[in-house]
Amino acid sequence: MKHGNFELSILRECKFRLDGGAMYGVVPKTLWAKQAQADDLNRVLLACNLLLIDTGAAKVLVETGMGSRWPQKEAERYDLHTLGTADQLLDQVGLTVDDIDFVIISHLHFDHAGGATIERDGKIIPTFPNAKYIAQQGEFDFSFKANARAKASYRKDDYVPLQEHGQLVLVDGDHEVTPGVWVKVTGGHTSHHQVVYWESAGQKGVYFADIIPTKSHVTPPWVMGYDHFPLASCDIKSEWLSKAAAENWLVVFDHEPGIPWGHVSLSDKGKFDFATLDASSLEFASGKGRALASVV
């Protein structure tokens, strides 16, 4: 999809399930169940939506998904269904893993960094051999000292090999990755969580990552139980959504199982509403299908 002078594509890496109570925090199930149907284990359907930003000068991949390095027991716990390898996903837009210049990881939890590395010949190596991986220094540091509540979300093999291969770029705060594409620190979900913001030819957009994981989380108080700082998340969401609504930004949700991008608006009653783009926006220019074709 053209957005300004950039070409944007959604690459759906997997579908999986997480506990509904954890995904919606203190919101009662009687409310969130109207938005997301739970299975008999109280898990709701999610996806990992990677965003490819082709600026013309650089190819930027936002997030890497869950990856394939999962023992069967854990894969069953999350009802994980990988929808393709990195090369298979990129083939939909006529690219390979060698073509990616930058990979932005919003934070280092396994459902965002899991696909950053692959296992080959018994060794764990970067999935994208020519890319610089962009993460926050504070997030990287925290992953090694996370307490008992937080540490289960971090798997060192997802990102330490990136550093060992000289491909991990740790930034401190807001940073322009390539002309027109920035990472912006929000905090909230983790202390150094970052979103991805871009501008091209007067068009603006934001990939919210886990500050707003699905369209059902657009209401500011609907924050995840996974958030380290849920009260901060509520305020951060209000701030970013207000900007997005005022300037008609394109917004992208990382875990939305339906159409994951569109626009937000603010009603006269102060409520944020989300309108999806048409499904045709997910068609690839290569004619090899749609990003959502394999999701039920």
C-alpha positions in Angstrom: 0.0 0.0 0.0 1.3 3.4 -0.9 1.6 5.9 2.0 3.1 9.1 1.0 6.2 8.0 -1.0 6.6 4.8 1.2 5.3 1.4 0.3 3.8 -0.4 3.3 3.0 -4.1 3.6 1.5 -6.2 6.5 3.2 -9.6 6.9 1.3 -11.9 9.2 3.8 -14.1 10.9 1.7 -16.3 13.2 -1.5 -16.7 15.0 -1.6 -17.6 18.7 -3.6 -17.3 21.8 -3.1 -15.7 25.2 -5.2 -15.6 28.3 -8.1 -13.1 27.9 -7.8 -11.8 31.5 -4.1 -11.1 31.0 -4.8 -9.3 27.7 -7.5 -7.0 29.2 -6.2 -6.5 32.8 -8.8 -5.2 35.2 -11.5 -4.9 32.5 -14.3 -7.4 33.4 -14.8 -10.4 31.1 -18.4 -9.4 30.7 -17.1 -6.4 28.8 -14.0 -7.7 26.9 -15.8 -10.8 25.8 -18.0 -8.7 23.6 -14.9 -7.7 21.6 -12.8 -10.9 21.7 -14.2 -14.5 21.9 -12.4 -16.8 24.4 -11.9 -20.5 23.9 -12.5 -23.1 26.6 -9.2 -22.2 28.2 -10.1 -18.5 28.3 -7.6 -17.7 25.6 -8.3 -15.1 22.9 -7.0 -15.2 19.3 -4.1 -12.9 18.4 -1.7 -12.4 15.6 1.8 -11.1 15.0 1.5 -8.5 12.3 4.9 -7.4 11.0 5.1 -4.1 9.1 7.4 -3.7 6.2 8.2 -0.1 5.4 10.0 0.4 2.0 11.2 4.0 1.9 12.8 3.6 -1.5 16.2 4.0 0.1 15.8 1.4 2.8 13.7 -1.6 3.7 12.6 -1.5 7.3 10.9 -4.5 9.0 9.0 -3.7 12.2 9.0 -6.6 14.7 9.8 -10.2 14.0 7.0 -12.2 15.5 7.2 -15.4 17.5 9.6 -17.3 15.3 9.8 -21.1 15.1 12.1 -22.0 18.0 9.4 -23.3 20.3 9.2 -26.7 22.1 5.9 -28.5 21.4 4.7 -28.1 24.9 5.1 -24.3 24.8 3.6 -24.1 21.3 0.6 -25.9 22.5 0.3 -23.6 25.5 0.0 -20.6 23.2 -1.9 -22.5 20.4 0.9 -21.2 18.2 0.6 -21.6 14.4 3.5 -20.2 12.5 2.3 -19.0 9.1 5.6 -18.9 7.3 9.3 -18.5 7.6 10.8 -15.0 7.2 11.8 -15.8 3.6 8.3 -17.2 2.8 6.7 -14.0 4.2 9.1 -11.7 2.3 8.6 -13.7 -0.9 5.1 -12.3 -0.9 6.6 -8.9 -1.7 9.4 -10.1 -3.9 12.1 -9.9 -1.2 14.4 -12.2 0.8 15.9 -11.9 4.2 19.1 -10.5 2.6 17.2 -7.5 1.4 16.2 -6.1 4.9 18.3 -3.1 6.0 16.8 -2.5 9.4 14.7 -4.5 11.9 13.0 -2.5 14.6 12.0 -4.4 17.8 9.6 -2.5 20.0 10.7 -4.4 23.1 12.3 -7.7 23.6 9.4 -10.0 24.7 9.3 -13.3 22.9 6.3 -12.5 20.7 8.2 -9.5 19.2 11.8 -10.7 19.2 11.3 -14.4 18.7 11.8 -14.3 15.0 14.9 -12.2 15.2 17.1 -15.3 15.2 17.0 -18.7 13.7 18.7 -22.0 14.5 20.9 -23.4 11.7 23.4 -26.3 12.0 23.0 -26.2 15.8 23.8 -22.5 16.1 21.5 -19.6 16.7 22.1 -16.8 14.3 20.4 -13.6 13.1 17.5 -14.2 10.7 18.3 -11.1 8.6 22.0 -11.3 7.9 22.5 -7.8 6.5 20.2 -5.9 8.8 20.9 -3.6 11.7 18.5 -4.5 14.6 17.2 -1.5 16.5 16.3 -1.8 20.2 16.4 0.4 23.3 19.5 0.1 25.5 17.3 0.3 28.6 15.1 -2.6 27.4 18.2 -4.7 26.7 19.6 -3.9 30.1 16.4 -4.6 31.9 16.0 -8.0 30.3 19.0 -9.3 32.3 17.7 -8.1 35.6 14.0 -8.6 35.2 12.2 -9.8 38.4 10.2 -13.0 38.8 7.1 -11.4 37.2 8.8 -10.0 34.2 11.6 -12.4 33.3 9.4 -15.1 31.7 8.8 -12.8 28.7 12.4 -12.6 27.8 14.4 -15.3 26.0 18.1 -14.3 25.7 18.6 -16.4 22.5 16.2 -14.1 20.7 18.6 -11.1 20.9 22.0 -11.9 22.4 23.2 -13.6 19.2 22.4 -10.3 17.4 24.9 -8.6 19.6 27.4 -11.3 19.2 27.2 -10.9 15.4 27.6 -7.2 15.6 24.1 -6.5 14.2 22.4 -5.1 17.4 22.1 -1.3 17.6 21.1 -0.2 21.0 19.7 3.4 21.1 18.9 5.6 24.1 15.6 7.3 23.6 14.0 8.6 20.4 16.0 7.9 17.3 15.7 8.4 13.5 16.4 4.9 12.1 16.4 6.1 8.4 15.1 9.3 6.9 11.4 9.5 7.7 11.2 6.6 10.2 11.7 7.0 13.9 11.5 5.0 17.1 9.8 6.9 19.9 10.0 5.7 23.5 6.6 5.5 25.3 7.2 3.3 28.3 4.1 1.8 29.8 4.2 -1.8 28.6 7.8 -2.0 29.7 9.9 0.9 30.9 11.6 1.4 27.5 8.9 0.2 25.1 9.0 2.1 21.8 6.6 2.7 19.0 7.5 3.3 15.3 6.5 6.6 13.7 6.9 7.6 10.1 6.3 10.6 7.8 6.3 10.7 4.0 5.0 13.3 1.7 2.7 14.8 4.3 1.4 11.4 5.4 2.0 10.1 9.0 1.6 6.8 10.7 2.4 4.9 13.8 2.9 1.2 14.7 1.6 1.1 18.3 3.3 -2.3 19.3 2.1 -3.3 22.8 0.8 0.1 23.9 -2.3 -0.7 21.8 -2.0 -4.3 20.7 -5.4 -4.7 19.1 -8.3 -2.5 18.0 -10.2 -3.7 21.1 -7.6 -1.8 23.2 -8.2 1.6 21.7 -10.2 2.7 24.8 -7.4 4.1 27.0 -8.3 2.3 30.3 -8.3 -1.0 28.5 -4.7 -1.9 29.2 -3.1 -5.3 29.5 -2.4 -7.1 32.7 1.0 -7.7 31.1 1.9 -4.0 31.3 4.6 -3.2 33.8 3.1 0.3 34.3 -0.6 0.1 33.5 -1.5 3.6 34.8 1.2 5.1 32.6 -0.1 3.1 29.7 -3.5 4.6 30.0 -2.1 8.2 29.8 0.3 7.3 27.0 -2.5 5.8 24.9 -4.6 8.9 25.3 -1.7 11.2 24.2 -0.8 9.2 21.1 -4.4 8.5 20.1 -5.2 12.2 20.3 -2.3 13.0 18.0 -3.3 10.2 15.6 -6.9 11.3 15.5 -6.1 15.1 15.1 -3.8 14.5 12.1 -5.5 11.4 10.6 -2.5 9.1 11.0 -2.5 5.6 9.7 -2.4 3.4 12.8 -1.2 -0.2 12.9 -1.9 -2.8 15.7 0.7 -5.6 16.2 -1.6 -8.3 17.6 -5.0 -7.5 15.9 -6.3 -10.8 14.4 -8.5 -8.9 11.9 -7.6 -6.1 9.6 -4.8 -4.5 11.6 -4.6 -1.0 10.2 -6.9 2.0 9.7 -7.6 5.4 11.3 -8.8 6.6 14.7 -11.2 9.4 15.4 -12.4 11.2 18.6 -16.1 11.6 19.0 -17.9 14.5 20.6 -18.3 12.4 23.7 -14.5 12.0 24.0 -14.5 8.3 22.8 -11.9 7.0 20.4 -13.2 5.0 17.5 -11.3 2.9 15.0 -12.2 2.4 11.4 -10.3 -0.3 9.4 -9.0 0.2 5.9 -10.6 -1.9 3.2 -9.4 -5.5 3.0 -8.0 -4.7 -0.5 -5.3 -2.6 1.3 -3.7 -5.9 2.3 -3.1 -7.1 -1.2 0.5 -7.4 -2.2 1.7 -5.6 -5.3 3.4 -8.8 -6.4 0.0 -10.5 -6.7 1.0 -13.3 -4.4 -2.0 -13.1 -2.0 -3.1 -11.3 1.1 -1.5 -10.9 4.5 -4.6 -12.1 6.2 -5.5 -15.0 3.9 -4.4 -17.7 6.4 -6.1 -16.4 9.5 -9.5 -17.6 10.6 
